[in-house]
Amino acid sequence: MYTTETQIRIHYALTDQMGVVYHGHYAQFYEIGRGDAIRQLGYSYKDIEAMGIFMPVVDIHSRFLRPAKYDDLITVKTTLRELPVHHKIVFHSEIYHQDGSLLNTGDVTLYFMEAKQMKRCEMPVELKVKLAPYFPSTI
């Protein structure tokens, strides 16, 4: 299992009239966590695109447990529970308040797509090599 954590300070523009984070922003929090998870492997989305691969979101699920509010410090915990074996990768996210309480959970599914033909393809070998040590039972 591969897990990373990213902290985000909630700024005023992310909140609604009730002073809580608007629900639509959670997809951005998941994206920030995913980007940091990939970056901690030594790559960026830009690097993956340079390999000729796009990673579109094809499915997203979110569960709201408690609200985040203006000036809260949240932690986005991003986890790959399984090593991708084909064209699909699923990122699980948990968002925690600075006091440790769980605010939100979400799952985002992306496909690896060959950019020129826009056809599904397998995860780039370079990424699989970086992720493999986190999944010793699949080697």
N, C-alpha and C positions, 0 to 999 in steps of 0.2 A: 504494500500500500504506500502510495506517495502522497504526502501532505505538506502544505505550506500555509503560512499565516501572513495576512496583510492588514495593516491598520489604516483606518480612514476616519478623519475628523468630519463630523456632520456640519456642513455650513448652511447658512440660512436659506439659500436658494433651493436646497433639497427638501425643505419642509413645506407643508401646506398650511392652510389657515388655522388648523388645530395645533400647529407647532410640532407635528410629527412628520417623519419622512414619508413622502408620497410613495405609494406602493410601486409605481413604475420605475423608480430608481434602483430597486433591488436587482434588476437585471444588469444594471451598470456595475453594481457592487460585485456580482458574480463575474462579470467580465474583467474587472480590475484584478480579482483574485486569480482568474485563469491566466491572465497575462503575466502576473507575477510568478505563478507556478511554472509556466513555460520558461520565463526568464531565469528562474533559479536553476533550470536545467542547462542554461548556457545559450538559450535561443530566444528569439522574439517572434511575434507574428510576422513581422517584416522579413525575418530570416526564412521562415517557413514559406512565405509567399515567393521569396527569391528562389526557392527550390521548385517552384511551379505548383505549389499546393495551396488551395484555399480551404478554410475551415468554417463553413456556414453553420449557424445554429439551426437545428431542425426540430428541436423539442425543448420546452422549458416548463418546469413545474416549480411552484413556490408555495410555501406554507408560512403564514404569518402568525407568530405566537405572542409577541409583545412589540410595542412600537419603539423605534429609535427616535430621538428628539434632537433638536438643535444643540450643537456643541458637544454631543456625546462622542466618545471615542469608541468606534466599533472595530471588531476584529473579524475579518473574513477568513475562515478556515476552509481551504480548498483541498479536496481529496480525490485522487483517482483510486478507486477501490479495486479495479481490475486493469490489467495490462491490455490495451486494445489489441485485438488479433486480426481485425479486418478493417473496414472503413469507418467504424463508429468509435467515438470516444465520449465517455460520460464523466462529467465533473460534478461531484457532490459538494455543495457549499453549506456551511453553517455560519451564521452571523451572530456574534456575541457582543453584548454590552460590556462596557469597561468594568462593571461589577461582576462579570462572569455569567450573567443570565443569558440563556439562549433566546434570541429574538426571532430568528427566521431560519428555515432550511430550504434548500432548493437543489434541483438536479437540472443540468443543462447538457443536452446531447448535441454533439457536432459531428459532421462527416468530414473525412478527408476527401477532397475533390481535386482531381487533376485540372489545373486552371484552364488550359487551352480547350479541352474537350468538355469540361464541366461534367465529368464522370467520376463516380466514386473510385477511390483507390485505397491502398493500404497506407498505414502510418509510415512516414519516412523512416528508413532504416536508422538514420542518425538519432532520431528521437527514441526509437525502440531500444537502441543500445544504451542510451542515457537512463531510461526508465527500468530496464531489466533488473538491475540490482535491488530495486525496491519490491520486486515480485519474485523472490527466489524459488517459490514452488512452481512457477511456470517455465523455468529455464530448463 
